[in-house]
Amino acid sequence: HRVIVGINELLEHRAIGWLAHATHLLYRRGSQCHLVTAKFCEAVFKEFIYSNNHTVKASDFIRFGVEFEVAFEIGTDFNPGDAPFDQDKVAQHIAAAMPAFELIDDRDADYAHLDAASILTDRCWCNGIVLGDRIEDWRKLEIGNLSGEVVVNGTVNDRGNTGAALGNPLNSVVFVANHLAERGQVLKAGDVIMTGSAMKTQFSNVGDQVTYRIEGLGEVSITLTE
């Protein structure tokens, strides 16, 4: 946490949300990296939040990858006095849910020689997020057990379930809320919470159109150009 805070203080960007990391029950961050064994969260910066059907330039990345998540938009400020938070408490503050991509750049890392401090200093390779359309009636859905699929150039190439993120994406919000409360901070209206990937990271090629569909939440798409 001290490494993350130090890096964020050096960056002149406005944080308006948080990403929950190391939440995938199958593989943890980056599919082969087992060094980070604790949950932690990283700031989301306003300048790197993109809308649906975003075009990604491969030239902005060394090796472009994408992860597949549920994002929540916070509708009302959290009250520090309500901590510790649970699913019911955080759900009261959520205005909308949406499918989302996390855009990563592992800089062609050598996975055999990674260290936790380097990954944290590089902000866990996060280079932005892409949000699908807001779904305000998400409470009608069983948010922790929705099927999802990844479609690349018209062909389904992976399937997963939203419960892969800590058993329920809401648990990621619970973690972030309590993590911040322990440090004298709170989630605020307008914050976006990325809850962790439901499937393994995919590395795309120039020309790929990638779509992530979640049952009941719709879809989010990107296109990778030169």
TIZAKE-154968 format. One line per 2 residues: number of its first residue (from 1); for each residue x, y, z of N, C-alpha, C, O. Coordinates in Angstrom, 1 decimal. Layout:
<pts>
NUM) X/Y/Z/X/Y/Z/X/Y/Z/X/Y/Z  ...
</pts>
This chain:
<pts>
1) 0.8/-1.2/0.0/0.0/0.0/0.0/0.9/1.3/0.0/0.5/2.2/-0.7  2.0/1.3/0.7/2.8/2.4/0.8/3.4/2.7/-0.6/3.6/3.9/-1.0
3) 3.8/1.7/-1.3/4.3/1.9/-2.7/3.3/2.5/-3.6/3.6/3.5/-4.3  2.1/2.0/-3.5/1.0/2.5/-4.4/0.7/4.0/-4.0/0.6/4.8/-5.0
5) 0.6/4.3/-2.8/0.3/5.7/-2.4/1.4/6.6/-2.9/1.2/7.7/-3.3  2.7/6.2/-2.7/3.8/7.0/-3.1/3.8/7.3/-4.6/4.0/8.4/-5.0
7) 3.5/6.3/-5.4/3.4/6.5/-6.9/2.3/7.4/-7.2/2.5/8.3/-8.1  1.1/7.2/-6.6/0.0/8.0/-7.0/0.2/9.5/-6.6/-0.3/10.4/-7.3
9) 0.9/9.8/-5.6/1.2/11.1/-5.2/2.2/11.8/-6.2/2.1/13.0/-6.3  3.0/11.0/-6.9/3.9/11.6/-7.9/3.2/11.9/-9.2/3.7/12.7/-10.0
11) 2.0/11.3/-9.5/1.3/11.4/-10.7/0.3/12.6/-10.6/-0.5/12.7/-9.7  0.3/13.4/-11.6/-0.6/14.6/-11.6/-1.9/14.3/-12.3/-2.2/14.9/-13.4
13) -2.6/13.3/-11.8/-3.9/13.0/-12.4/-4.9/13.0/-11.3/-4.6/12.8/-10.1  -6.2/13.1/-11.7/-7.3/13.1/-10.7/-7.8/11.7/-10.5/-8.3/11.1/-11.5
15) -7.8/11.2/-9.3/-8.3/9.8/-9.0/-9.8/9.9/-8.8/-10.2/10.7/-8.0  -10.6/9.1/-9.6/-12.0/9.1/-9.4/-12.6/7.7/-9.3/-13.7/7.4/-9.6
17) -11.7/6.8/-8.8/-12.2/5.4/-8.6/-11.0/4.5/-8.2/-9.9/5.0/-7.9  -11.4/3.2/-8.1/-10.4/2.3/-7.6/-10.5/0.9/-8.4/-11.6/0.5/-8.8
19) -9.4/0.3/-8.6/-9.4/-1.1/-9.1/-9.0/-2.0/-8.0/-8.0/-1.8/-7.3  -9.8/-3.1/-7.9/-9.4/-4.2/-6.9/-8.5/-5.2/-7.7/-8.9/-5.6/-8.8
21) -7.4/-5.5/-7.1/-6.4/-6.4/-7.8/-6.3/-7.7/-7.0/-6.6/-7.8/-5.9  -5.7/-8.6/-7.7/-5.4/-10.0/-7.2/-6.7/-10.6/-6.7/-6.7/-11.3/-5.7
23) -7.8/-10.5/-7.4/-9.1/-11.0/-6.9/-9.5/-12.3/-7.6/-10.4/-12.9/-7.2  -8.9/-12.6/-8.8/-9.3/-13.8/-9.5/-9.0/-15.0/-8.8/-7.8/-15.2/-8.4
25) -9.9/-15.9/-8.6/-9.7/-17.1/-7.7/-8.9/-18.1/-8.4/-8.4/-19.0/-7.8  -8.7/-18.0/-9.8/-8.1/-19.1/-10.5/-6.6/-18.8/-10.7/-5.8/-19.7/-10.7
27) -6.2/-17.5/-11.0/-4.9/-17.3/-11.5/-4.2/-16.1/-10.9/-3.0/-16.0/-11.1  -4.9/-15.3/-10.2/-4.3/-14.0/-9.8/-3.8/-13.2/-10.9/-3.8/-13.7/-12.1
29) -3.3/-12.0/-10.7/-3.1/-11.0/-11.7/-2.0/-11.5/-12.7/-0.9/-11.9/-12.4  -2.4/-11.4/-14.0/-1.4/-11.7/-15.1/-1.3/-13.1/-15.4/-0.4/-13.4/-16.2
31) -2.1/-14.0/-15.0/-2.2/-15.4/-15.3/-1.0/-16.2/-14.8/-1.2/-17.4/-14.5  0.2/-15.7/-14.8/1.3/-16.5/-14.4/2.0/-15.9/-13.2/2.9/-16.6/-12.6
33) 1.6/-14.8/-12.7/2.3/-14.1/-11.6/1.7/-14.5/-10.3/0.5/-14.2/-10.0  2.4/-15.2/-9.4/1.9/-15.6/-8.1/2.6/-14.9/-7.0/2.6/-15.3/-5.9
35) 3.2/-13.7/-7.3/4.0/-13.0/-6.3/3.1/-12.2/-5.3/3.4/-12.1/-4.1  2.1/-11.7/-5.8/1.2/-10.8/-5.0/0.1/-11.7/-4.5/-0.8/-12.1/-5.2
37) 0.2/-12.0/-3.2/-0.7/-12.9/-2.6/-1.8/-12.3/-1.7/-2.6/-13.0/-1.1  -1.8/-10.9/-1.6/-2.8/-10.2/-0.8/-3.6/-9.3/-1.8/-3.1/-8.9/-2.8
39) -4.9/-9.1/-1.3/-5.7/-8.1/-2.1/-5.2/-6.7/-1.9/-4.7/-6.4/-0.8  -5.3/-5.9/-2.9/-5.0/-4.5/-2.7/-5.7/-3.7/-3.8/-6.3/-4.3/-4.7
41) -5.7/-2.4/-3.7/-6.4/-1.6/-4.7/-5.6/-0.4/-5.2/-4.7/0.0/-4.5  -5.9/0.0/-6.4/-5.1/1.0/-7.1/-6.1/2.1/-7.6/-7.2/1.8/-8.0
43) -5.6/3.3/-7.7/-6.5/4.4/-8.1/-6.8/4.3/-9.6/-6.0/3.9/-10.4  -8.0/4.8/-10.0/-8.4/5.0/-11.3/-8.4/6.5/-11.6/-9.0/7.3/-10.9
45) -7.7/6.9/-12.7/-7.6/8.3/-13.0/-8.5/8.7/-14.1/-8.8/7.9/-15.1  -9.1/9.9/-13.9/-10.1/10.4/-14.9/-9.6/10.4/-16.3/-10.4/10.1/-17.2
47) -8.4/10.7/-16.5/-7.8/10.9/-17.9/-7.7/9.5/-18.6/-7.6/9.5/-19.8  -7.9/8.4/-17.9/-7.7/7.1/-18.5/-9.0/6.3/-18.4/-8.9/5.1/-18.4
49) -10.1/7.0/-18.3/-11.4/6.3/-18.4/-12.1/6.6/-19.7/-12.3/7.7/-20.1  -12.4/5.5/-20.5/-12.9/5.6/-21.9/-14.3/5.1/-22.0/-14.7/4.2/-21.2
51) -15.0/5.5/-23.0/-16.4/5.1/-23.2/-16.4/3.9/-24.1/-15.4/3.5/-24.7  -17.5/3.2/-24.2/-17.8/2.1/-25.0/-17.4/2.3/-26.5/-17.4/3.4/-27.0
53) -16.9/1.2/-27.1/-16.5/1.3/-28.5/-15.2/2.2/-28.7/-15.1/2.8/-29.7  -14.4/2.1/-27.7/-13.1/2.9/-27.7/-12.2/2.3/-28.7/-12.1/1.0/-28.8
55) -11.4/3.1/-29.4/-10.3/2.7/-30.3/-9.0/2.8/-29.6/-8.6/3.9/-29.1  -8.3/1.7/-29.5/-7.0/1.6/-28.8/-5.9/1.6/-29.8/-5.9/0.8/-30.7
57) -4.9/2.4/-29.6/-3.7/2.5/-30.5/-2.6/1.6/-29.9/-2.1/1.8/-28.8  -2.3/0.5/-30.7/-1.3/-0.4/-30.3/0.1/0.3/-30.0/0.9/-0.2/-29.2
59) 0.3/1.4/-30.8/1.6/2.1/-30.7/1.8/2.8/-29.3/2.9/3.2/-28.9  0.7/2.9/-28.5/0.8/3.4/-27.2/1.2/2.4/-26.1/1.4/2.7/-25.0
61) 1.3/1.2/-26.6/1.6/0.1/-25.7/2.9/-0.7/-26.1/3.2/-0.7/-27.3  3.6/-1.3/-25.2/4.6/-2.3/-25.6/4.0/-3.6/-25.9/4.3/-4.2/-26.9
63) 3.2/-4.1/-25.0/2.4/-5.3/-25.3/1.0/-5.1/-24.7/0.8/-5.1/-23.4  0.0/-4.9/-25.5/-1.3/-4.6/-25.1/-2.1/-5.9/-24.7/-2.1/-6.9/-25.3
65) -2.7/-5.7/-23.5/-3.6/-6.8/-23.0/-4.9/-6.2/-22.5/-5.0/-5.0/-22.2  -5.9/-7.1/-22.3/-7.2/-6.7/-21.8/-7.7/-7.7/-20.8/-7.5/-8.9/-20.9
67) -8.4/-7.1/-19.8/-9.0/-8.0/-18.8/-10.5/-7.6/-18.7/-10.9/-6.6/-19.2  -11.3/-8.5/-18.1/-12.8/-8.5/-18.3/-13.5/-8.4/-17.0/-13.4/-9.4/-16.2
69) -14.1/-7.3/-16.7/-14.6/-7.0/-15.4/-16.0/-6.5/-15.3/-16.6/-6.1/-16.3  -16.6/-6.5/-14.1/-17.8/-5.7/-13.8/-17.3/-4.4/-13.1/-16.4/-4.5/-12.2
71) -17.8/-3.3/-13.6/-17.5/-2.0/-12.9/-18.8/-1.5/-12.2/-19.9/-1.7/-12.7  -18.6/-0.9/-11.1/-19.7/-0.2/-10.4/-19.5/1.3/-10.3/-18.3/1.7/-10.1
73) -20.5/2.1/-10.5/-20.5/3.5/-10.2/-21.1/3.8/-8.9/-22.3/3.4/-8.6  -20.4/4.5/-8.0/-20.9/4.9/-6.7/-21.8/6.1/-6.9/-21.5/7.1/-7.6
75) -23.0/6.0/-6.2/-24.0/7.0/-6.4/-24.1/8.0/-5.2/-24.4/9.2/-5.4  -23.7/7.6/-4.0/-23.7/8.4/-2.9/-22.4/8.2/-2.0/-21.9/7.1/-2.0
77) -22.0/9.2/-1.3/-20.8/9.1/-0.5/-21.0/8.1/0.6/-22.1/8.0/1.2  -19.9/7.3/0.9/-19.9/6.4/2.0/-19.7/7.2/3.3/-19.1/8.3/3.3
79) -20.3/6.7/4.4/-20.1/7.3/5.7/-19.1/6.5/6.5/-19.2/5.3/6.7  -18.0/7.1/6.9/-16.9/6.4/7.6/-17.5/5.7/8.8/-16.9/4.6/9.2
81) -18.5/6.2/9.5/-19.0/5.6/10.7/-19.8/4.3/10.4/-20.1/3.6/11.3  -20.0/4.0/9.1/-20.7/2.7/8.8/-19.7/1.5/8.7/-20.2/0.4/8.5
83) -18.4/1.8/8.7/-17.5/0.7/8.6/-17.5/-0.1/9.9/-17.8/0.4/10.9  -17.2/-1.4/9.8/-16.9/-2.2/8.5/-18.1/-2.4/7.6/-19.2/-2.6/8.1
85) -17.8/-2.4/6.3/-18.8/-2.5/5.3/-19.0/-4.0/4.9/-18.1/-4.8/5.0  -20.2/-4.3/4.5/-20.5/-5.6/3.9/-21.3/-5.4/2.6/-21.4/-4.3/2.2
87) -21.7/-6.5/2.0/-22.4/-6.4/0.7/-23.6/-5.5/0.8/-23.8/-4.7/-0.1  -24.4/-5.7/1.8/-25.7/-4.9/1.9/-25.4/-3.4/2.0/-26.0/-2.6/1.4
89) -24.4/-3.1/2.8/-24.0/-1.7/3.0/-23.5/-1.0/1.7/-23.9/0.1/1.4  -22.6/-1.7/1.0/-22.0/-1.1/-0.2/-23.1/-1.0/-1.3/-23.1/-0.1/-2.1
91) -24.0/-2.0/-1.4/-25.0/-2.1/-2.5/-25.9/-0.8/-2.4/-26.3/-0.3/-3.4  -26.1/-0.3/-1.2/-27.0/0.9/-1.0/-26.4/2.1/-1.7/-27.1/3.0/-2.0
93) -25.1/2.1/-1.9/-24.4/3.3/-2.4/-24.1/3.2/-3.9/-23.6/4.1/-4.5  -24.5/2.0/-4.6/-24.1/1.8/-6.0/-25.2/2.3/-6.9/-26.4/1.9/-6.7
95) -24.9/3.2/-7.8/-25.9/3.8/-8.7/-26.1/2.9/-10.0/-27.2/2.9/-10.5  -25.0/2.3/-10.4/-25.1/1.5/-11.7/-24.0/0.5/-11.8/-22.9/0.6/-11.1
97) -24.2/-0.5/-12.6/-23.2/-1.5/-12.9/-23.0/-1.6/-14.4/-23.9/-1.1/-15.2  -21.9/-2.0/-14.9/-21.6/-2.1/-16.3/-20.5/-3.1/-16.6/-19.6/-3.3/-15.8
99) -20.5/-3.7/-17.8/-19.3/-4.5/-18.2/-18.2/-3.5/-18.5/-18.4/-2.4/-18.9  -16.9/-4.0/-18.3/-15.8/-3.1/-18.5/-14.5/-3.9/-18.8/-14.4/-5.1/-18.5
101) -13.6/-3.2/-19.5/-12.3/-3.7/-19.8/-11.3/-2.9/-18.9/-11.4/-1.7/-18.7  -10.3/-3.6/-18.4/-9.1/-3.0/-18.0/-8.0/-3.2/-19.0/-7.7/-4.3/-19.5
103) -7.4/-2.1/-19.5/-6.4/-2.1/-20.5/-5.0/-2.2/-19.8/-4.7/-1.3/-19.0  -4.3/-3.2/-20.1/-3.0/-3.4/-19.5/-1.8/-3.4/-20.5/-2.0/-3.6/-21.7
105) -0.7/-3.1/-20.0/0.6/-3.2/-20.7/1.6/-3.8/-19.8/2.2/-3.2/-18.9  1.9/-5.1/-20.1/2.9/-5.8/-19.2/4.3/-5.5/-19.7/5.3/-6.1/-19.1
107) 4.5/-4.6/-20.7/5.8/-4.2/-21.2/6.7/-5.4/-21.6/7.9/-5.4/-21.5  6.0/-6.5/-22.1/6.6/-7.7/-22.5/7.5/-8.3/-21.4/8.6/-8.6/-21.6
109) 6.9/-8.3/-20.2/7.6/-8.7/-19.0/8.1/-10.2/-19.1/7.4/-11.0/-19.7  9.1/-10.4/-18.4/9.7/-11.8/-18.2/9.0/-12.3/-16.9/9.4/-12.0/-15.8
111) 8.0/-13.1/-17.1/7.2/-13.6/-15.9/8.0/-14.5/-14.9/7.6/-14.6/-13.8  9.1/-15.0/-15.4/10.0/-15.8/-14.5/10.8/-14.9/-13.6/11.4/-15.5/-12.6
113) 10.9/-13.6/-13.8/11.8/-12.8/-13.0/11.0/-11.5/-12.6/11.6/-10.4/-12.6  9.8/-11.6/-12.2/9.0/-10.5/-11.7/9.2/-10.4/-10.2/9.5/-11.3/-9.5
115) 9.1/-9.1/-9.7/9.0/-8.9/-8.3/7.9/-8.0/-7.9/7.5/-7.2/-8.7  7.3/-8.2/-6.8/6.1/-7.5/-6.4/6.3/-5.9/-6.4/5.4/-5.2/-6.9
117) 7.4/-5.5/-5.9/7.6/-4.0/-5.9/7.6/-3.4/-7.3/7.1/-2.3/-7.4  8.2/-4.1/-8.2/8.2/-3.6/-9.6/6.8/-3.5/-10.2/6.5/-2.5/-10.9
119) 6.0/-4.5/-10.0/4.7/-4.5/-10.5/3.9/-3.4/-9.9/3.1/-2.7/-10.6  4.0/-3.2/-8.6/3.3/-2.2/-7.9/3.7/-0.8/-8.4/2.9/0.1/-8.6
121) 5.0/-0.6/-8.5/5.5/0.7/-9.0/5.0/1.0/-10.4/4.8/2.2/-10.7  4.8/0.0/-11.2/4.2/0.1/-12.5/2.7/0.1/-12.5/2.1/-0.1/-13.6
123) 2.1/0.4/-11.4/0.7/0.5/-11.2/0.0/-0.8/-11.8/-1.1/-0.7/-12.3  0.6/-1.9/-11.5/0.0/-3.2/-11.9/-0.3/-3.3/-13.4/-1.2/-4.0/-13.8
125) 0.4/-2.5/-14.2/0.3/-2.5/-15.6/-1.0/-1.9/-16.1/-1.3/-2.0/-17.3  -1.7/-1.3/-15.3/-3.0/-0.6/-15.7/-2.7/0.6/-16.5/-2.0/1.5/-16.1
127) -3.3/0.6/-17.7/-3.2/1.8/-18.6/-4.6/2.3/-19.0/-4.7/3.0/-20.1  -5.6/2.1/-18.2/-6.9/2.7/-18.5/-8.0/1.6/-18.4/-7.7/0.4/-18.3
129) -9.2/2.2/-18.4/-10.4/1.3/-18.4/-11.4/1.8/-19.4/-11.4/3.0/-19.8  -12.2/0.8/-19.9/-13.3/1.2/-20.9/-14.6/0.7/-20.3/-14.7/-0.5/-19.9
131) -15.6/1.6/-20.2/-16.8/1.2/-19.6/-18.0/1.1/-20.6/-18.1/1.8/-21.5  -18.8/0.0/-20.4/-20.0/-0.1/-21.2/-21.1/0.8/-20.7/-20.9/1.6/-19.8
133) -22.3/0.6/-21.2/-23.4/1.4/-20.8/-23.8/1.1/-19.4/-23.8/0.0/-18.9  -24.3/2.2/-18.7/-24.7/2.1/-17.3/-26.0/1.3/-17.2/-27.0/1.6/-18.0
135) -26.1/0.4/-16.3/-27.3/-0.4/-16.0/-27.7/0.0/-14.5/-27.0/-0.5/-13.6  -28.8/0.7/-14.4/-29.2/1.2/-13.1/-30.0/0.1/-12.3/-30.0/0.1/-11.1
137) -30.7/-0.8/-13.0/-31.5/-1.8/-12.3/-30.7/-3.1/-12.2/-31.3/-4.2/-12.3  -29.4/-3.0/-11.9/-28.6/-4.1/-11.7/-29.0/-5.0/-10.6/-28.6/-6.2/-10.5
139) -29.7/-4.5/-9.6/-30.1/-5.3/-8.4/-31.1/-6.4/-8.8/-31.3/-7.3/-8.0  -31.7/-6.3/-9.9/-32.6/-7.4/-10.4/-31.8/-8.6/-10.8/-32.4/-9.7/-11.0
141) -30.5/-8.4/-11.0/-29.6/-9.5/-11.5/-28.9/-10.2/-10.3/-28.7/-9.6/-9.3  -28.6/-11.5/-10.5/-27.7/-12.2/-9.6/-26.3/-11.8/-9.9/-25.6/-12.6/-10.6
143) -25.8/-10.7/-9.4/-24.6/-10.1/-9.9/-23.4/-11.0/-9.7/-22.4/-10.8/-10.4  -23.5/-11.8/-8.7/-22.3/-12.7/-8.5/-22.3/-14.0/-9.2/-21.5/-14.9/-9.0
145) -23.3/-14.2/-10.1/-23.4/-15.4/-10.9/-24.0/-15.2/-12.3/-24.9/-15.8/-12.7  -23.3/-14.3/-13.0/-23.7/-14.0/-14.4/-22.7/-14.5/-15.3/-21.5/-14.4/-15.1
147) -23.2/-15.2/-16.4/-22.3/-15.7/-17.4/-21.7/-14.6/-18.3/-22.4/-13.6/-18.5  -20.5/-14.8/-18.7/-19.9/-13.8/-19.6/-19.1/-14.5/-20.7/-18.7/-15.6/-20.6
149) -18.9/-13.8/-21.8/-18.2/-14.4/-22.9/-17.4/-13.3/-23.6/-17.8/-12.1/-23.7  -16.2/-13.7/-24.1/-15.3/-12.8/-24.9/-15.4/-13.1/-26.4/-15.3/-14.3/-26.7
151) -15.7/-12.1/-27.2/-15.8/-12.3/-28.6/-14.7/-11.5/-29.3/-14.7/-10.3/-29.2  -13.9/-12.2/-30.1/-12.8/-11.6/-30.8/-13.1/-11.8/-32.3/-13.1/-12.9/-32.8
153) -13.3/-10.7/-33.0/-13.5/-10.7/-34.4/-14.7/-11.6/-34.8/-14.6/-12.4/-35.8  -15.7/-11.6/-34.0/-16.9/-12.3/-34.3/-17.0/-13.7/-33.7/-18.0/-14.4/-33.9
155) -15.9/-14.2/-33.1/-15.8/-15.6/-32.6/-15.6/-15.6/-31.1/-14.7/-14.9/-30.6  -16.5/-16.4/-30.4/-16.3/-16.5/-29.0/-15.1/-17.3/-28.7/-14.9/-18.4/-29.2
157) -14.2/-16.8/-27.8/-12.9/-17.5/-27.6/-12.7/-17.7/-26.1/-11.7/-18.3/-25.7  -13.6/-17.3/-25.2/-13.5/-17.6/-23.8/-14.9/-17.3/-23.1/-15.6/-16.4/-23.6
159) -15.1/-18.0/-22.1/-16.3/-17.8/-21.3/-16.0/-17.8/-19.8/-15.0/-18.5/-19.4  -16.8/-17.1/-19.0/-16.5/-17.1/-17.6/-17.7/-16.7/-16.8/-18.8/-16.7/-17.4
161) -17.5/-16.4/-15.5/-18.6/-16.0/-14.6/-18.2/-14.9/-13.7/-17.1/-14.8/-13.3  -19.1/-14.0/-13.5/-18.8/-12.8/-12.7/-18.4/-13.2/-11.3/-17.7/-12.4/-10.6
163) -18.7/-14.4/-10.8/-18.3/-14.8/-9.5/-16.9/-15.1/-9.3/-16.4/-15.4/-8.2  -16.1/-15.1/-10.5/-14.7/-15.3/-10.4/-13.9/-14.2/-9.6/-12.8/-14.5/-9.2
165) -14.6/-13.1/-9.5/-13.9/-12.0/-8.7/-14.4/-12.1/-7.3/-15.4/-11.5/-6.9  -13.6/-12.7/-6.4/-13.8/-12.9/-5.0/-15.2/-13.5/-4.7/-15.8/-13.3/-3.6
167) -15.7/-14.3/-5.6/-17.0/-15.0/-5.4/-18.2/-14.1/-5.7/-19.3/-14.6/-6.0  -18.0/-12.8/-5.8/-19.1/-11.8/-6.2/-18.4/-10.5/-6.3/-17.6/-10.1/-5.5
169) -18.7/-9.8/-7.4/-18.0/-8.5/-7.6/-18.3/-7.5/-6.5/-17.5/-6.6/-6.2  -19.4/-7.6/-5.8/-19.7/-6.8/-4.6/-18.6/-7.0/-3.5/-18.4/-6.0/-2.8
171) -18.1/-8.2/-3.4/-17.0/-8.4/-2.4/-15.8/-7.5/-2.7/-15.1/-7.1/-1.8  -15.5/-7.2/-4.0/-14.4/-6.3/-4.3/-14.7/-4.9/-3.8/-13.8/-4.2/-3.3
173) -16.0/-4.5/-3.9/-16.3/-3.2/-3.4/-16.2/-3.1/-1.9/-15.7/-2.1/-1.3  -16.6/-4.2/-1.2/-16.5/-4.3/0.2/-15.0/-4.2/0.6/-14.7/-3.4/1.5
175) -14.2/-4.9/-0.1/-12.7/-4.8/0.2/-12.2/-3.4/0.1/-11.5/-2.9/1.0  -12.5/-2.8/-1.1/-12.0/-1.4/-1.3/-12.5/-0.5/-0.2/-11.8/0.3/0.3
177) -13.8/-0.5/0.1/-14.4/0.4/1.0/-13.8/0.2/2.4/-13.5/1.2/3.1  -13.5/-1.0/2.8/-12.9/-1.2/4.1/-11.4/-0.9/4.1/-10.9/-0.4/5.1
179) -10.8/-1.2/3.0/-9.4/-0.8/2.9/-9.2/0.7/3.0/-8.3/1.2/3.7  -10.1/1.5/2.4/-10.0/2.9/2.5/-10.4/3.4/3.9/-9.7/4.3/4.4
181) -11.4/2.8/4.4/-11.9/3.3/5.8/-10.8/3.1/6.8/-10.6/3.9/7.7  -10.0/2.0/6.7/-8.9/1.8/7.6/-7.8/2.9/7.5/-7.0/3.0/8.4
183) -7.8/3.6/6.4/-6.8/4.6/6.2/-7.4/6.0/6.2/-6.8/7.0/5.7  -8.7/6.1/6.7/-9.3/7.4/6.9/-9.9/8.0/5.6/-10.1/9.2/5.5
185) -10.2/7.2/4.6/-10.7/7.6/3.3/-12.1/6.9/3.1/-12.4/5.9/3.8  -12.9/7.4/2.2/-14.1/6.8/1.9/-14.4/6.9/0.3/-13.8/7.7/-0.4
187) -15.2/6.0/-0.1/-15.7/6.1/-1.5/-16.7/7.2/-1.6/-17.5/7.5/-0.7  -16.7/7.9/-2.8/-17.5/9.1/-3.0/-18.4/8.9/-4.2/-18.1/8.1/-5.1
189) -19.5/9.7/-4.3/-20.3/9.7/-5.4/-19.5/10.0/-6.7/-18.7/10.9/-6.7  -19.7/9.2/-7.7/-19.0/9.3/-9.0/-17.8/8.4/-9.1/-17.3/8.2/-10.2
191) -17.3/7.9/-8.0/-16.2/6.9/-8.1/-16.6/5.7/-8.9/-17.8/5.3/-8.9  -15.7/5.1/-9.6/-15.9/3.9/-10.4/-15.0/2.8/-9.8/-13.8/3.0/-9.5
193) -15.6/1.7/-9.5/-14.9/0.6/-8.9/-14.8/-0.6/-9.9/-15.8/-1.1/-10.4  -13.5/-0.9/-10.3/-13.3/-2.1/-11.1/-13.1/-3.3/-10.2/-12.3/-3.2/-9.2
195) -13.8/-4.4/-10.4/-13.9/-5.4/-9.4/-13.0/-6.7/-9.6/-13.1/-7.6/-8.8  -12.2/-6.7/-10.7/-11.4/-7.9/-10.9/-11.9/-8.7/-12.1/-13.0/-8.7/-12.4
197) -10.9/-9.3/-12.8/-11.3/-10.0/-14.0/-11.9/-11.3/-13.8/-11.6/-12.1/-12.9  -12.9/-11.6/-14.6/-13.7/-12.9/-14.6/-13.0/-14.0/-15.4/-13.3/-15.1/-15.3
199) -12.0/-13.6/-16.2/-11.3/-14.5/-17.1/-9.8/-14.1/-17.2/-9.5/-13.0/-16.7  -9.0/-15.0/-17.8/-7.6/-14.7/-17.9/-7.4/-13.5/-18.9/-8.2/-13.3/-19.8
201) -6.3/-12.9/-18.7/-5.8/-11.8/-19.6/-5.7/-12.3/-21.0/-5.2/-13.4/-21.2  -6.1/-11.5/-21.9/-5.9/-11.8/-23.4/-5.0/-10.7/-24.0/-5.2/-9.5/-23.7
203) -4.1/-11.1/-24.8/-3.2/-10.1/-25.5/-3.7/-10.1/-27.0/-3.7/-11.1/-27.7  -4.0/-8.9/-27.4/-4.7/-8.7/-28.7/-3.7/-8.3/-29.8/-2.6/-7.9/-29.5
205) -4.1/-8.4/-31.1/-3.4/-8.1/-32.2/-4.0/-6.9/-32.9/-5.2/-6.7/-32.8  -3.2/-6.1/-33.7/-3.7/-5.0/-34.4/-4.8/-5.5/-35.4/-4.7/-6.5/-36.1
207) -5.9/-4.8/-35.4/-7.1/-5.1/-36.2/-8.1/-5.9/-35.4/-9.2/-6.0/-35.9  -7.8/-6.4/-34.2/-8.8/-7.1/-33.5/-9.9/-6.2/-33.0/-9.7/-5.1/-32.5
209) -11.1/-6.7/-33.0/-12.3/-6.1/-32.3/-12.7/-7.1/-31.2/-13.0/-8.2/-31.5  -12.6/-6.6/-30.0/-12.9/-7.4/-28.8/-14.1/-6.9/-28.1/-14.3/-5.7/-27.9
211) -15.0/-7.8/-27.8/-16.3/-7.5/-27.1/-16.4/-8.4/-25.9/-16.2/-9.6/-26.0  -16.8/-7.8/-24.8/-17.1/-8.6/-23.6/-18.6/-8.5/-23.3/-19.0/-7.4/-23.0
213) -19.3/-9.6/-23.3/-20.7/-9.6/-23.0/-21.0/-10.2/-21.6/-20.4/-11.3/-21.3  -21.8/-9.6/-20.9/-22.2/-10.2/-19.6/-23.8/-10.3/-19.6/-24.5/-9.3/-19.9
215) -24.2/-11.4/-19.2/-25.7/-11.7/-19.1/-26.4/-10.6/-18.3/-26.1/-10.4/-17.1  -27.3/-9.9/-18.9/-28.1/-8.9/-18.3/-27.5/-7.6/-18.2/-28.2/-6.6/-17.9
217) -26.1/-7.5/-18.4/-25.5/-6.2/-18.3/-25.1/-5.6/-19.6/-24.6/-4.5/-19.7  -25.2/-6.4/-20.7/-24.9/-5.9/-22.0/-23.4/-6.1/-22.3/-22.9/-7.1/-21.9
219) -22.9/-5.3/-23.2/-21.5/-5.5/-23.7/-20.7/-4.3/-23.8/-21.2/-3.1/-23.8  -19.4/-4.5/-23.9/-18.4/-3.4/-24.1/-17.5/-3.8/-25.1/-17.1/-5.0/-25.2
221) -17.0/-2.9/-26.0/-16.2/-3.3/-27.1/-15.0/-2.3/-27.3/-15.1/-1.1/-27.0  -13.9/-2.8/-27.8/-12.8/-2.0/-28.3/-12.3/-2.5/-29.6/-12.5/-3.7/-30.0
223) -11.6/-1.7/-30.3/-10.9/-2.0/-31.5/-9.4/-1.6/-31.4/-9.1/-0.5/-31.0  -8.5/-2.5/-31.8/-7.1/-2.2/-31.7/-6.6/-1.9/-33.0/-6.6/-2.7/-34.0
225) -6.0/-0.6/-33.1/-5.4/-0.2/-34.4/-3.9/0.0/-34.2/-3.4/-0.1/-33.1  -3.3/0.4/-35.3/-1.8/0.6/-35.2/-1.5/1.9/-34.4/-0.4/2.2/-34.3
</pts>
